[in-house]
Every structure is written in structure tokens, then in C-alpha cells.
Amino acid sequence: MKAFMDKDFLLSTDTAKELYHEFASQVPVLDYHCHINPQEIAEDRKFENITQVWLGGDHYKWRQMRSNGVDEYYITGDAPDREKFQKWAETLEKAIGNPLFHWSHLELQRFFGYHGVLNGDTAEEVWNLCNAKLQEDSMSVRNLIRQSNVTLLCTTDDPVDDLKWHKAIKEDETFDVQVFPAWRPDKAMNLEKPEYLDYLAKLAEVSGVEIRTFADLKKALTNRMEFFDSMGCSVSDHGINYVAYVPASEEEVEAIFADRLAGRPVSAEAEGKFKTAFMLFVASKYREMNWVMQLHYGCKRDNNKKMYAKLGPDTGYDCISNYAPADQLADFLNAVEENSGLPKTIIYSLNPGDDELIGTVIGCFQGSDAIGKIQQGSAWWFNDNKTGMMKQMTSLANLGLLGNFVGMLTDSRSFLSYPRHEYFRRIMCELIGGWVENGEYPKDMKNLEKIVKGISYNNAVRYFGFDLETK
């Protein structure tokens, strides 16, 4: 029997072990999509206890605690941090087969030197150990990033953000990790939301453009994109229900926008037309500015309306959606290609059933202006587990070029989440090592090194065009 989460965790063959230890573990982390707070980096925050850094905003953990019958008082309520931690420890011991069990113990090992098992009985020991460690200067936010061998990270930022914390980080010569904003314009597109007109007022103020027409909106967004670009942004991201393609004339789109400004109802069909026009516009700008476009879709959000009213979004009440029409995805990409030319694009679906669909669609729009120009993104959110990663990479290998894959992203709000890259790399090496051991790919270590280091780090450096050295 193998030891619990030892140095060869998840690695069952000699080739997998060699690929991980010799190659994958030797390259840095490039975190091109996350949700961490740039203010906390600028201020080099230190956390008082493990609950703050582990449970403060982690809806992955919150869902599991609810599944264990834990009262909300101990999850998002006012319970003392020690009691919240106890409830999490009692939940974790039941999470056999869940990636949270592995992530939590990797974080305990890598950051706190704890190689035991966290459960209800050991919670006091782990609480005391972690809290003592967190008081050390080595556990400040910046040092956690340094310890994780991160060279560059991109946060997620709204067009109205002033990016003052990014500016502060950029001007601070004592921190050598590059931190860039990433453009997330969902609020500017979601005209069906009740707060949309309030948001437009903010956008108008920061852009200096009075927004009375869709043309004005495009001008305001262009102004903000130019500002983000000046701050080093080269990555966009969209959280959408699905990739829509409902074409309409400029006159139709202007009329839809005018209706919304006037407070008149907008039909689902009109919403689709507006969002299509919005996405066609921003995609053309991304191409012009050499930005990467990321499309995250396939999520049905805020399903528990009672809890949404109490806690708001991103609190653990989302699920996979199975509505993502393939024809609209393909037609949208084709329209962008015909209109302005596609920017480099990464497509993620929360529905694992879309893997093969995406794998075939991206093959229709590749180009010689970038290697792996149109990418299938890594296994996302509910798929961010051993089974989901294996499935996504196997599908991508079957239908495309796995060797050009840009690999893992953290997609997290926690500064302790970087071992997720280690988790991904171990699974990737297990997959590739298995093919080699089975005689499905030659044991050409020179080429395997190129593939493994590429997926782990180097492909992303090249793809995004960041000023970093490959390894």
C-alpha cells in the first residue's frame, strides 16, 4: 500500500514519477486567471488565523460543510473562527475522493509542514500549528506567492476599477512578481440585471463618456480598455451562460439599448441580440490590441434564491448548465473571424459533456499567427478534480494537440491555492506517463521534457506573450 500523499502522490508508474520530479516540479507557476485581491498583495496582508485564509471566501468548502449538515452560523455566519475551523475539519474527514481533501492536505504540507491528517480529532493541533506559523513574516501574502514560485499572476477586474492597487504593486520595487489586471466586462454586458443602469452611470463617470447609445457604450469601453492596456492588461475574461450568436443590425441593437435605458422590458431574444453585438465588438478590440479572450460558460448561477437574497453571488449555490448550443458557439467564432479576425481565444465549459464539442470546434479556427491559437481551457470549477482533468486532457489529446495546451490556472480567491498547480501537474504526468509505459508514445525524454514543461509553464508564457523566460 502506498503511503498517504507522499512524494509520489498520484504517480503510479516510474515514467510518471520521472516526468513529475525531473520536469514538471522544476518550472515556476504562471497564474493567468485568478480572483485574489490585489489590495492584499499591495498591502502584503498577514492573516490572523487559518480560518481567515482558508474559509473566508471559499464557496467550495462552504458547499461541503452544508452537505455535512453544518449550520450557516458556522459557515458564513458570526461563529468564532475556531468553531468554524472545527466544523470544516469534521467535514473534511468525510471528503474521501473529493479534490478538497487533497488540496487541503497539500496546502498543509507545503505551507505549514504538517504531514498528518486533518479531522475532528486533530483540529486543535492543526489550528495551533497553522496559527503560529501564520505569525511569521514568511507567511505574508507576498511571501506566500514567492514560496509558490509564481512569476506572474492576473487578477480579475471590472472596467470601472481604478486599478490603484495594481499601480502600487507595479511601483514597488521590493516585489518582483508581476501582477497584471485582467478585463472582466460582464456587468457592462448584462443588461437584463436590475442594477444595470446604475452600473452604466459608474462606467460613464470613469470613462468620461455620457452613455446614451450603444455607440457611446462602445466608446466608453474602448477608453477603459486603453487604460487597462496601459496598466499591462493583455487578458480578458467573460463569465457567460453560453456563447450566443443572434445577429442583428446596428439599428436593432441601438433600439434594444434605448429600451433598456428607458426602463422598458427587454425580451430574451433582444437580450441575445444585444449580447451578440457586445461580444462581436469586444472580440474585435481584443484582436486589435493583441489581447487573449477567455470565455467561461456552462454555469447556472444563484439557484437558491432564498440564500442568494441573504448572501449574494459566489457563495456556493451554482451548478452546471447543460444548455450551450454548439451551432451558436461555432457561428459566433466564425462571425468574429469574418468581421475582424479571431483573437487568441480560450474556451472553457463547466459541463464536462462539452469537452469533445469544444475540441472539434477549436480545430475549425486555428491559424498560423499563433501556436494553439484557439484553446480548450483547463478543467474548470466542478471539473477541477482528478477525473475531470484526466477527461479534459484525454479529450484534448484525442482531438487536438495536447502538447500545445496552456495548462492550469488557479481560479481562486485564496493565496494558499497554488498547490492546485502541483495537483494538476501530477495528474498530467500520470496520464502521459501511462501512455509511455503502455507503449503508446516513445520514451523520448527530450521531447517529453518539452511537452511536460510546456503544459506546466512554457506554453502559457509563449501564448500570452508575457515578458518571462521559459524554462
Buried (B, 14 or more C-beta within 10 A) or exposed (E): EEEEBEEBBBBEBEBBBBBBBBBBBBBBBBBBBBBBBBBBBBBBBBBEBBBBBBBBBBBBBBBBBBEBEBEBEBBBEEBEBBEBBBBBBBBBBEBEEBBBBBBBBBBBBBBBEBEEBBBBEBBEEBBEBBBEBBEEEEBBBBBBBBBBBBBBBBBBBBBBBEBEBBBBBBEBEEBEBBBBBBBBBBBBBBBBEEEBBEBBEBBBEBBEBEBEBBBBBBBBBBBBBEBBBEBBBBBBBBBBBBBBBBBBEEEBBBBBBEBBBEEEEBEEEBBBBBBBBBBBBBBBBBBEBEBBBBBBBBBBEBEBEEBBEEBEEEBBBBEBBEEBEBEBBBBBBBBBBEEBEBBBBBBBBBBBEBBBBBBBBBEEBBEEEBBBBBBBBBBBBBBBBBEBBBBBBBBBBEBBEBBBBBBBBBBBBBBBBBBBBBBBBBBBBBBBBBBBBEEEBEEEBEEBBBBBBBBBBBBBBBBBEBEBEEB
